[in-house]
């Protein structure tokens, strides 16, 4: 879908990496290892995104660390496209909005880091009918053509175990 609009596979990987989670940051060599691509191709795309002010960089020692510019006028739109690419919009529609007593949905694992592994890991917080959840997940998996794994915490369990919150990206909350 997105590859018909953007022909550079490297640029797509960078957009997924940085625009899904604004806390993600990376340096050239780390991206080279993660993507399995040449540093030159990655450097060219990083420079283009930085020139367009979509990425910021800072030097840490001899490394140049890149991070998304969440203040860029197109950030929200690109973030929305990336969420749709991963199927997060469908997950929110099918799961979060239809489970009555759900407090929050968090993304974790590879996708929260901007890596497309084909598997979506979720943490659901609230009192949930697990039989109904299984039906919703089955429908959502068919629509997005990805597997969904999940953990369920009650609100009390989630609050009581802050160590479980590392690497979580909030994608939905019932707090308005």
C-alpha positions in Angstrom: 0.0 0.0 0.0 2.5 2.6 1.1 5.2 1.3 -1.2 3.1 2.4 -4.2 3.3 6.0 -3.0 6.8 6.0 -1.7 9.2 4.0 -3.8 12.3 4.1 -1.5 12.1 1.1 0.8 14.7 2.8 3.0 12.5 5.9 3.3 9.5 3.8 4.3 11.5 2.0 7.0 12.7 5.4 8.3 9.2 6.8 8.4 7.9 3.7 10.2 10.8 3.8 12.6 10.4 7.5 13.6 6.8 8.5 12.9 5.0 5.8 14.9 6.7 6.5 18.2 8.1 10.0 18.6 10.4 8.7 21.4 12.4 6.5 19.0 15.9 7.7 18.2 18.7 6.1 16.2 22.1 6.6 14.7 23.3 5.6 11.3 25.2 2.5 12.2 22.3 1.2 14.4 19.9 1.7 11.5 22.3 0.0 9.1 22.3 -3.1 11.4 18.5 -2.9 12.0 17.5 -2.5 8.3 20.3 -4.6 6.8 20.9 -1.9 4.2 24.0 0.1 3.2 24.9 3.1 5.3 25.0 5.2 2.1 21.3 4.6 1.2 20.3 5.2 4.8 22.4 8.4 5.1 20.9 9.8 1.9 17.4 9.3 3.2 18.2 10.6 6.7 19.7 13.8 5.1 16.6 14.3 3.0 14.3 14.0 6.0 16.5 16.3 8.0 16.6 18.9 5.3 12.8 18.8 5.1 12.9 19.4 8.9 11.0 16.1 9.6 14.0 14.8 11.6 16.2 16.6 14.1 19.7 15.4 14.9 22.2 16.0 17.7 25.7 14.8 18.2 26.5 12.4 21.0 30.2 11.8 21.0 31.1 10.8 17.5 27.6 9.7 16.6 24.8 11.7 15.1 21.5 10.7 16.7 18.3 11.3 14.8 14.8 11.8 16.2 11.5 12.8 14.6 10.4 16.5 14.7 7.0 16.1 16.3 6.4 19.8 15.7 6.6 19.4 12.0 3.2 20.5 10.3 2.9 17.0 8.6 3.8 15.0 11.7 0.2 14.1 12.7 -0.7 13.2 9.1 2.3 10.9 8.6 1.8 9.4 12.1 -1.8 8.6 11.0 -0.6 7.0 7.8 1.9 4.9 9.6 -0.7 3.7 12.1 -2.9 2.7 9.2 0.0 0.9 7.6 0.3 -1.2 10.8 -3.4 -1.6 11.1 -3.6 0.2 14.4 -6.7 2.2 13.2 -8.5 -1.1 12.7 -7.3 -2.4 16.1 -8.7 0.7 17.8 -12.0 0.5 15.9 -12.5 -3.2 16.4 -11.0 -3.8 19.8 -10.6 -0.7 22.0 -13.9 1.0 21.0 -16.0 -2.2 21.4 -14.7 -3.5 24.7 -16.8 -1.8 27.3 -14.6 -1.4 30.3 -11.3 -0.8 28.7 -9.1 1.9 30.2 -6.1 1.9 27.8 -4.4 0.1 25.0 -0.6 0.2 24.7 1.6 -1.0 21.8 4.8 -2.8 22.8 7.4 -5.0 21.1 9.0 -4.5 17.7 6.2 -2.3 16.3 6.5 0.2 19.2 10.1 0.5 18.1 9.1 1.1 14.5 10.2 -2.4 13.3 7.7 -4.2 11.1 7.9 -7.8 12.3 4.3 -8.7 11.2 3.3 -9.2 14.8 1.5 -6.7 16.9 1.9 -6.8 20.7 -0.7 -5.1 22.8 -1.1 -4.4 26.5 -4.8 -4.0 27.4 -5.7 -2.3 30.7 -9.2 -2.8 32.1 -11.9 -5.3 32.9 -12.3 -7.3 29.7 -14.6 -10.1 28.5 -11.8 -12.4 27.2 -14.2 -14.5 25.0 -15.5 -11.4 23.3 -11.9 -10.1 22.9 -10.8 -13.3 21.2 -13.6 -12.8 18.6 -12.6 -9.2 18.0 -9.0 -10.1 17.6 -9.7 -12.8 15.1 -11.7 -10.3 13.0 -9.0 -7.6 13.3 -6.3 -10.1 12.3 -8.1 -10.9 9.1 -8.6 -7.3 8.3 -5.0 -6.2 8.9 -3.3 -9.5 7.9 -1.1 -9.5 11.0 -1.1 -11.6 14.1 -2.0 -9.9 17.4 -0.7 -10.9 20.8 -1.9 -9.3 24.0 -1.6 -9.1 27.7 -4.4 -8.0 30.0 -4.0 -6.1 33.2 -6.6 -4.8 35.5 -6.2 -1.1 36.3 -5.0 -2.0 39.8 -2.4 -4.5 38.4 -1.1 -2.0 35.9 -0.7 0.8 38.5 0.9 -1.6 41.0 3.6 -2.8 38.5 5.4 0.2 37.0 8.2 -2.1 35.8 5.8 -3.5 33.2 5.5 0.0 31.5 8.9 0.1 29.9 8.7 0.3 26.1 4.9 0.9 26.0 3.4 3.3 23.5 -0.1 4.5 24.4 -2.4 4.2 21.3 -5.8 4.5 23.0 -7.2 5.8 26.2 -10.7 6.2 27.5 -9.6 9.5 29.2 -10.8 12.4 27.1 
